[in-house]
Amino acid sequence: METCPPPSAPDITGLILAGGRGARMGGVDKGLALLDGKPMVAYVIARLAPQVGSLIINANRNQDSYAAFGAPVWPDEQSDFAGPLAGLQAGLRHCGTPYLATAPCDSPYLPHDLVQRLAQTLAAADADLAVACTRDAGDQAIWPQPVFMLLKTGLLTDLNDYLQGGGRKMETWYRRLSYCETLFTDADAFRNINTREQLLQR
């Protein structure tokens, strides 16, 4: 059976997830924390924007500061900081393209070919959602990186139902769906910065 071509950049909106509490960084809004004098979200924007047709940001605090980067900013629809799935829900709700690609605001080294490779895997598998994975250099285990994904925006209805039923775990949600995994060999590209110490040591 002939597979469909991978979605191209104009059909994909990029979503930067910046809606967390930043608890491990003392409540600091991680996306706005400075790395070498620049907000971390600026690095994510610089890497993700060339890979997609447009960008949106999910943020529950400091929305004017995020809006200054030139992308629309949308908060969670739920008021309890329900985690990345709530941010994904907001992104899907306001996505104007058939596909949405996600990345967190605290991963400034994300791959330059992230979206392209997710799109290729998605099309080859004829799946609805592709998740990035990395390999542990020590034991060769495969680790999913579920906040880095490409998915069809039609999954919003299913996500709404999952959240309304009390679901909160990203992996539990997407593993119920038609999904595939994309293996990236450079695990460091997915390294996120969670603490002030990591911000200084990077």
C-alpha positions as CSV (number, residue, x, y, z in Angstrom):
1,M,0.0,0.0,0.0
2,E,1.4,3.4,-0.9
3,T,1.9,5.7,2.0
4,C,1.0,9.3,2.1
5,P,3.8,11.9,1.9
6,P,4.9,13.4,5.2
7,P,3.2,16.6,6.2
8,S,5.2,19.7,5.3
9,A,6.0,22.7,7.4
10,P,3.0,24.8,6.2
11,D,0.7,22.1,7.5
12,I,2.3,22.1,10.9
13,T,1.9,24.5,13.8
14,G,4.6,24.4,16.5
15,L,3.5,24.5,20.2
16,I,5.9,25.5,22.9
17,L,4.8,24.2,26.3
18,A,5.5,26.8,28.9
19,G,2.6,26.3,31.3
20,G,4.2,24.6,34.2
21,R,4.8,25.9,37.7
22,G,8.6,25.6,37.6
23,A,8.6,24.0,41.0
24,R,12.1,22.5,40.7
25,M,13.4,26.0,39.8
26,G,11.9,27.6,42.9
27,G,8.7,28.7,41.1
28,V,10.6,30.5,38.4
29,D,8.9,30.6,35.0
30,K,11.4,28.4,33.2
31,G,10.8,29.6,29.7
32,L,11.9,33.1,30.8
33,A,14.9,32.0,32.9
34,L,18.1,33.4,31.4
35,L,20.6,31.1,29.7
36,D,23.7,33.0,28.7
37,G,21.7,36.2,28.9
38,K,18.7,35.0,26.8
39,P,15.4,33.5,27.9
40,M,15.3,29.8,27.4
41,V,12.2,30.0,25.3
42,A,14.1,32.2,22.8
43,Y,16.4,29.3,22.1
44,V,13.4,26.9,21.6
45,I,11.8,29.4,19.3
46,A,14.9,29.8,17.2
47,R,15.2,26.0,16.7
48,L,11.5,25.2,16.3
49,A,10.2,28.1,14.2
50,P,12.1,27.2,11.0
51,Q,10.6,23.7,11.1
52,V,7.0,24.7,11.2
53,G,4.6,27.0,9.4
54,S,3.6,29.0,12.6
55,L,4.1,29.0,16.3
56,I,1.9,29.3,19.4
57,I,2.8,29.2,23.0
58,N,1.0,27.7,26.0
59,A,1.7,29.8,29.1
60,N,-0.3,30.3,32.3
61,R,1.9,33.1,33.7
62,N,3.7,36.1,32.3
63,Q,1.7,36.0,29.1
64,D,2.7,39.4,28.0
65,S,6.3,38.5,28.2
66,Y,5.8,35.4,26.0
67,A,3.6,37.4,23.6
68,A,6.6,39.7,23.1
69,F,8.3,36.9,21.1
70,G,5.6,37.4,18.4
71,A,3.5,34.2,18.8
72,P,0.0,33.9,20.1
73,V,-0.1,32.8,23.7
74,W,-2.9,30.6,25.1
75,P,-3.4,29.4,28.7
76,D,-4.6,26.0,29.9
77,E,-8.4,25.7,29.8
78,Q,-8.1,24.1,33.2
79,S,-7.1,26.2,36.2
80,D,-5.2,23.6,38.2
81,F,-1.9,23.4,36.3
82,A,-2.9,20.0,35.0
83,G,0.5,19.4,33.3
84,P,1.6,19.1,29.6
85,L,-1.7,17.4,28.5
86,A,-3.6,20.6,29.5
87,G,-1.1,22.6,27.5
88,L,-1.5,20.2,24.6
89,Q,-5.3,20.6,24.8
90,A,-4.9,24.4,24.6
91,G,-2.6,24.1,21.6
92,L,-4.9,21.7,19.7
93,R,-7.9,24.0,20.4
94,H,-6.1,27.0,18.8
95,C,-4.2,25.2,16.1
96,G,-5.2,26.3,12.6
97,T,-3.3,23.5,10.7
98,P,-3.9,19.7,10.3
99,Y,-0.9,18.9,12.5
100,L,0.7,20.1,15.7
101,A,4.3,19.7,16.8
102,T,5.2,20.2,20.5
103,A,8.3,21.1,22.4
104,P,8.9,22.3,26.0
105,C,10.2,25.7,26.8
106,D,13.1,24.3,28.8
107,S,14.8,22.3,26.1
108,P,17.0,24.8,24.3
109,Y,19.0,22.1,22.3
110,L,16.2,20.4,20.5
111,P,17.1,18.8,17.2
112,H,17.0,21.0,14.1
113,D,15.3,18.1,12.2
114,L,12.9,17.2,15.0
115,V,9.7,17.9,13.1
116,Q,10.9,16.6,9.8
117,R,11.9,13.2,11.2
118,L,8.7,12.9,13.3
119,A,6.7,13.7,10.1
120,Q,8.5,11.0,8.1
121,T,7.9,8.4,10.8
122,L,4.2,9.4,11.1
123,A,3.6,9.0,7.4
124,A,5.5,5.8,7.1
125,A,3.5,4.2,10.0
126,D,0.2,5.8,8.8
127,A,-0.2,6.8,12.5
128,D,-2.0,9.7,14.2
129,L,0.8,10.6,16.5
130,A,4.6,10.3,16.5
131,V,6.7,10.5,19.7
132,A,10.4,11.2,19.9
133,C,12.5,8.6,21.7
134,T,16.2,8.4,22.7
135,R,18.5,5.5,23.5
136,D,20.3,5.2,26.8
137,A,24.0,4.9,26.1
138,G,24.5,2.6,29.0
139,D,21.9,-0.1,28.8
140,Q,20.6,0.7,25.2
141,A,17.1,1.1,26.6
142,I,14.7,3.2,24.6
143,W,13.2,6.2,26.4
144,P,10.2,8.1,25.1
145,Q,10.3,11.9,25.1
146,P,6.6,12.4,25.0
147,V,6.6,16.2,25.2
148,F,8.3,16.1,21.8
149,M,5.6,14.9,19.5
150,L,3.8,15.4,16.2
151,L,0.1,14.7,16.1
152,K,-3.0,15.2,14.1
153,T,-5.2,18.0,15.4
154,G,-8.3,15.8,15.1
155,L,-7.1,14.1,18.3
156,L,-8.5,17.0,20.3
157,T,-11.9,15.3,20.9
158,D,-10.2,12.2,22.4
159,L,-7.9,14.3,24.6
160,N,-10.9,16.3,25.9
161,D,-12.6,13.0,26.9
162,Y,-9.4,11.7,28.5
163,L,-8.9,14.9,30.6
164,Q,-12.6,15.1,31.6
165,G,-12.3,11.5,32.8
166,G,-9.5,12.5,35.2
167,G,-6.6,11.4,33.0
168,R,-3.3,13.3,33.4
169,K,-0.5,11.2,32.2
170,M,0.9,11.9,28.7
171,E,2.1,8.3,28.0
172,T,-1.1,6.7,29.2
173,W,-3.1,9.0,26.8
174,Y,-1.1,8.5,23.7
175,R,-0.4,4.8,24.1
176,R,-4.2,4.3,23.6
177,L,-3.9,5.8,20.1
178,S,-2.4,4.9,16.8
179,Y,1.1,6.1,17.5
180,C,4.7,5.5,16.4
181,E,8.1,6.3,17.8
182,T,11.0,8.1,16.2
183,L,14.4,7.2,17.5
184,F,17.0,10.1,17.9
185,T,20.6,9.1,18.6
186,D,21.6,12.4,20.3
187,A,19.9,12.1,23.7
188,D,21.6,15.4,24.8
189,A,19.5,17.3,22.3
190,F,16.5,16.5,24.4
191,R,18.1,17.6,27.7
192,N,15.9,19.9,29.6
193,I,16.9,22.4,32.3
194,N,14.9,22.0,35.5
195,T,17.0,23.6,38.2
196,R,19.0,26.7,38.8
197,E,22.1,24.6,39.1
198,Q,21.5,23.0,35.7
199,L,21.0,26.5,34.3
200,L,24.4,27.5,35.5
201,Q,26.2,24.3,34.5
202,R,24.2,23.5,31.3
